[in-house]
Amino acid sequence: MKRLLAAVLCLLFPMANLASEAGYAVKYDGGSLGDVKTGTDLRLVMTGNEIQLLHKHEVVKAIPASAVTEISYGQDVHRRVGEPNGAAVAA
């Protein structure tokens, strides 16, 4: 009985950890999300057909994956011509 319980717990803990850390932590740097202020911590979650930006487990914006043509990150984002704040995703 103890071995069965130990085996079940060994399987459940890693699965619970993966479920709670779904997506990527990002910081909003400005753009057209309306009520979201610059510097707000968001979570970016990619599903099969859309990209969601979440704030406190609430979807702020859902972008169809087919609408994304380019994703930039790091220093490369601020080198884009014609975008004063270095916005990487326009929706």
C-alpha positions in Angstrom: 0.0 0.0 0.0 2.8 2.4 0.9 4.6 1.7 -2.4 1.5 2.4 -4.4 0.9 5.7 -2.6 4.6 6.6 -3.1 4.3 5.8 -6.9 1.1 7.8 -7.3 2.7 10.8 -5.5 5.8 10.6 -7.6 3.7 10.9 -10.7 1.3 13.6 -9.5 3.9 16.2 -8.2 5.7 16.7 -11.5 2.4 17.0 -13.4 1.1 19.6 -10.9 4.2 21.6 -11.3 4.1 21.6 -15.1 0.4 22.6 -15.1 1.0 25.6 -12.8 3.9 27.0 -14.9 2.2 26.9 -18.3 3.3 29.6 -20.6 6.0 32.3 -20.3 6.4 35.2 -18.0 6.6 38.5 -20.0 6.5 42.2 -19.2 4.2 44.5 -21.2 6.3 47.3 -22.9 3.4 49.3 -24.3 1.1 49.1 -27.3 -2.6 48.7 -28.0 -3.9 46.5 -25.1 -6.1 49.2 -23.7 -6.4 49.0 -19.9 -3.0 47.2 -19.4 -0.3 49.6 -18.2 3.4 49.6 -19.3 5.4 47.4 -17.0 2.6 45.0 -16.1 3.6 41.4 -15.7 1.7 39.1 -18.1 1.8 35.4 -19.0 2.1 34.4 -22.6 0.5 31.0 -23.4 0.7 29.4 -26.8 -2.1 26.9 -27.7 -2.5 25.1 -31.0 -4.3 27.9 -32.8 -3.8 31.1 -30.8 -1.5 33.0 -28.5 -3.0 34.3 -25.3 -1.8 37.1 -23.0 -3.1 36.6 -19.4 -3.0 38.9 -16.4 -3.9 37.3 -13.1 -5.3 34.2 -14.9 -7.6 36.4 -17.0 -7.2 36.6 -20.8 -6.3 40.1 -21.8 -5.8 39.4 -25.5 -6.1 36.3 -27.8 -4.2 36.5 -31.1 -4.8 33.9 -33.8 -1.5 32.1 -34.6 -2.1 32.6 -38.3 -1.9 36.4 -37.8 1.6 36.3 -36.3 4.3 36.9 -39.0 7.3 37.7 -36.7 8.4 37.4 -33.1 11.4 39.2 -31.8 13.0 39.3 -28.4 15.9 40.8 -26.5 18.0 43.7 -28.0 16.7 42.9 -31.5 13.2 44.2 -30.6 14.5 47.8 -30.0 16.2 47.9 -33.4 13.1 47.7 -35.5 12.5 50.6 -37.8 9.3 52.6 -37.5 8.3 51.3 -34.1 9.4 53.8 -31.4 8.8 51.5 -28.4 10.2 48.4 -30.0 6.8 46.6 -30.0 7.3 43.0 -31.1 3.7 41.9 -31.5 1.1 44.1 -33.1 -2.5 42.8 -33.0 
